[in-house]
Amino acid sequence: MVNSNLPSQSLDRIFQTERHGNTLVVLPTHSVMGTDQDQSDVELRMIVQTLRDPDLVHVVVDFAALTFFGTNLLGGVAMLWKKVRDHDGRLALCNVSSQGRDVLRTTRLIQLWKVYDSRAEAIRAVQAAPDTPGS
């Protein structure tokens, strides 16, 4: 595991990142609320810049630090999904709480993004032979 090249992986960041081979793991540290939106947008743009590395193909979003999240965070995940999908990569979610799974079901995003119980399982899945691009 090697940290990505995002600056200052400090605790005040909304997103922490880790690199696992050709996969970037994104860890939201807290849900994005109104006052956090500007910082979230800046950090997501930096993550998208990191995904320009041709050796980074897939993204796993690890929700271990969150019990609940809202549409602002889901919008950020959708942006990452589009970026990896455009390059034939895959996105997966992991460690999603039961409340979070309810949000994904309500928004029907659970039909687009695969959800795994653990980070290791999600990384293995996205790095495995593709079944459908972008999933």
Backbone torsions as a table, in degrees:
resi	resn	phi	psi	omega
1	MET	NA	129.4	179.6
2	VAL	-129.8	132.0	177.6
3	ASN	-64.3	147.1	178.1
4	SER	-70.8	-179.8	-179.1
5	ASN	-91.0	18.9	175.0
6	LEU	-68.9	138.6	-178.6
7	PRO	-69.6	151.7	172.3
8	SER	38.7	88.5	177.8
9	GLN	-80.1	47.4	-175.3
10	SER	-78.5	166.8	-175.9
11	LEU	-69.4	-17.4	-179.2
12	ASP	-83.2	-1.5	178.3
13	ARG	-76.6	150.5	176.2
14	ILE	-77.9	-35.3	-178.2
15	PHE	-123.1	125.1	168.8
16	GLN	-97.9	152.3	179.1
17	THR	-134.3	151.1	174.5
18	GLU	-141.7	144.9	178.4
19	ARG	-105.6	131.5	176.8
20	HIS	-127.3	91.3	-177.8
21	GLY	62.4	-121.7	-178.5
22	ASN	-92.0	16.6	-175.6
23	THR	-123.3	132.7	174.6
24	LEU	-100.1	123.8	175.6
25	VAL	-96.9	126.1	-179.8
26	VAL	-112.2	126.1	-177.2
27	LEU	-117.9	100.7	174.0
28	PRO	-65.2	130.2	-177.8
29	THR	-91.1	-22.3	174.3
30	HIS	-160.5	158.4	-177.9
31	SER	-66.9	150.2	-177.3
32	VAL	-88.9	115.4	176.5
33	MET	-108.2	176.5	-174.3
34	GLY	-46.7	-49.9	-176.5
35	THR	-73.0	-18.4	179.1
36	ASP	-88.0	-9.1	-170.9
37	GLN	-59.8	-42.9	-179.9
38	ASP	-62.5	-46.2	178.9
39	GLN	-63.0	-41.1	178.6
40	SER	-59.8	-44.6	-179.7
41	ASP	-61.3	-43.1	179.2
42	VAL	-63.0	-47.4	-178.7
43	GLU	-64.7	-39.9	178.3
44	LEU	-65.0	-37.6	176.3
45	ARG	-63.1	-38.3	177.7
46	MET	-66.3	-37.9	178.6
47	ILE	-66.1	-43.0	177.7
48	VAL	-61.2	-39.9	175.7
49	GLN	-59.9	-43.0	178.8
50	THR	-60.0	-36.4	-178.8
51	LEU	-72.0	-4.0	173.3
52	ARG	-72.8	-15.8	175.6
53	ASP	-62.1	119.2	-176.8
54	PRO	-63.7	-16.8	178.2
55	ASP	-83.4	-10.0	175.4
56	LEU	-99.2	117.2	-173.0
57	VAL	-113.7	-37.4	-171.3
58	HIS	-120.3	161.6	175.9
59	VAL	-131.9	136.0	169.5
60	VAL	-118.3	126.8	176.2
61	VAL	-102.8	117.4	-175.8
62	ASP	-101.7	111.7	-176.4
63	PHE	-91.9	20.8	-175.2
64	ALA	-56.1	-31.6	-176.8
65	ALA	-85.5	-3.5	-174.6
66	LEU	-120.2	138.3	169.9
67	THR	-92.3	-40.2	-176.8
68	PHE	-133.9	149.7	174.9
69	PHE	-147.9	160.1	-176.6
70	GLY	-119.1	-165.4	-173.4
71	THR	-68.5	-29.4	178.1
72	ASN	-60.3	-46.1	179.8
73	LEU	-68.1	-39.7	178.4
74	LEU	-62.8	-33.9	175.7
75	GLY	-62.5	-39.6	176.7
76	GLY	-65.3	-41.1	177.9
77	VAL	-64.2	-39.6	178.5
78	ALA	-61.8	-38.3	177.6
79	MET	-63.0	-43.3	178.6
80	LEU	-65.5	-41.3	179.1
81	TRP	-58.6	-45.5	-179.9
82	LYS	-62.5	-41.3	-179.1
83	LYS	-62.3	-47.9	-178.2
84	VAL	-72.0	-36.2	179.5
85	ARG	-62.9	-38.3	179.1
86	ASP	-63.2	-18.4	179.8
87	HIS	-115.3	27.0	177.7
88	ASP	58.9	27.8	175.0
89	GLY	-95.4	179.7	-179.5
90	ARG	-127.6	151.5	176.2
91	LEU	-122.2	138.6	175.4
92	ALA	-137.9	155.3	176.4
93	LEU	-112.2	152.8	176.2
94	CYS	-147.4	163.9	179.1
95	ASN	54.0	40.1	-179.2
96	VAL	-86.4	127.2	-179.8
97	SER	-65.7	167.8	177.9
98	SER	-63.2	-37.6	176.0
99	GLN	-64.2	-41.2	178.1
100	GLY	-63.7	-40.8	177.0
101	ARG	-63.1	-35.9	176.2
102	ASP	-61.8	-42.2	177.9
103	VAL	-61.6	-43.8	179.9
104	LEU	-64.5	-37.7	176.9
105	ARG	-67.6	-44.9	-178.3
106	THR	-61.4	-40.4	-179.6
107	THR	-84.4	-5.9	-178.1
108	ARG	65.6	13.0	177.3
109	LEU	-71.5	-19.5	177.8
110	ILE	-63.9	-19.2	176.6
111	GLN	-78.6	-19.5	-179.0
112	LEU	-98.0	-35.8	-172.9
113	TRP	-115.0	131.8	177.2
114	LYS	-78.7	141.0	-178.1
115	VAL	-118.2	130.1	-179.0
116	TYR	-120.1	155.1	-178.0
117	ASP	-73.8	-27.9	-177.2
118	SER	-134.3	158.9	177.5
119	ARG	-63.9	-43.9	-179.0
120	ALA	-59.2	-42.8	179.4
121	GLU	-64.0	-41.8	-179.7
122	ALA	-65.9	-42.6	179.2
123	ILE	-63.4	-44.7	177.8
124	ARG	-58.7	-42.2	-176.8
125	ALA	-65.0	-45.7	-178.2
126	VAL	-71.7	-27.6	-179.9
127	GLN	-84.9	-10.7	178.6
128	ALA	-73.0	170.2	178.6
129	ALA	-54.8	138.2	-175.7
130	PRO	-66.8	140.9	170.3
131	ASP	-105.3	-45.1	172.7
132	THR	-143.3	126.2	179.9
133	PRO	-57.9	143.6	173.6
134	GLY	84.5	-8.8	-176.8
135	SER	-83.0	NA	NA
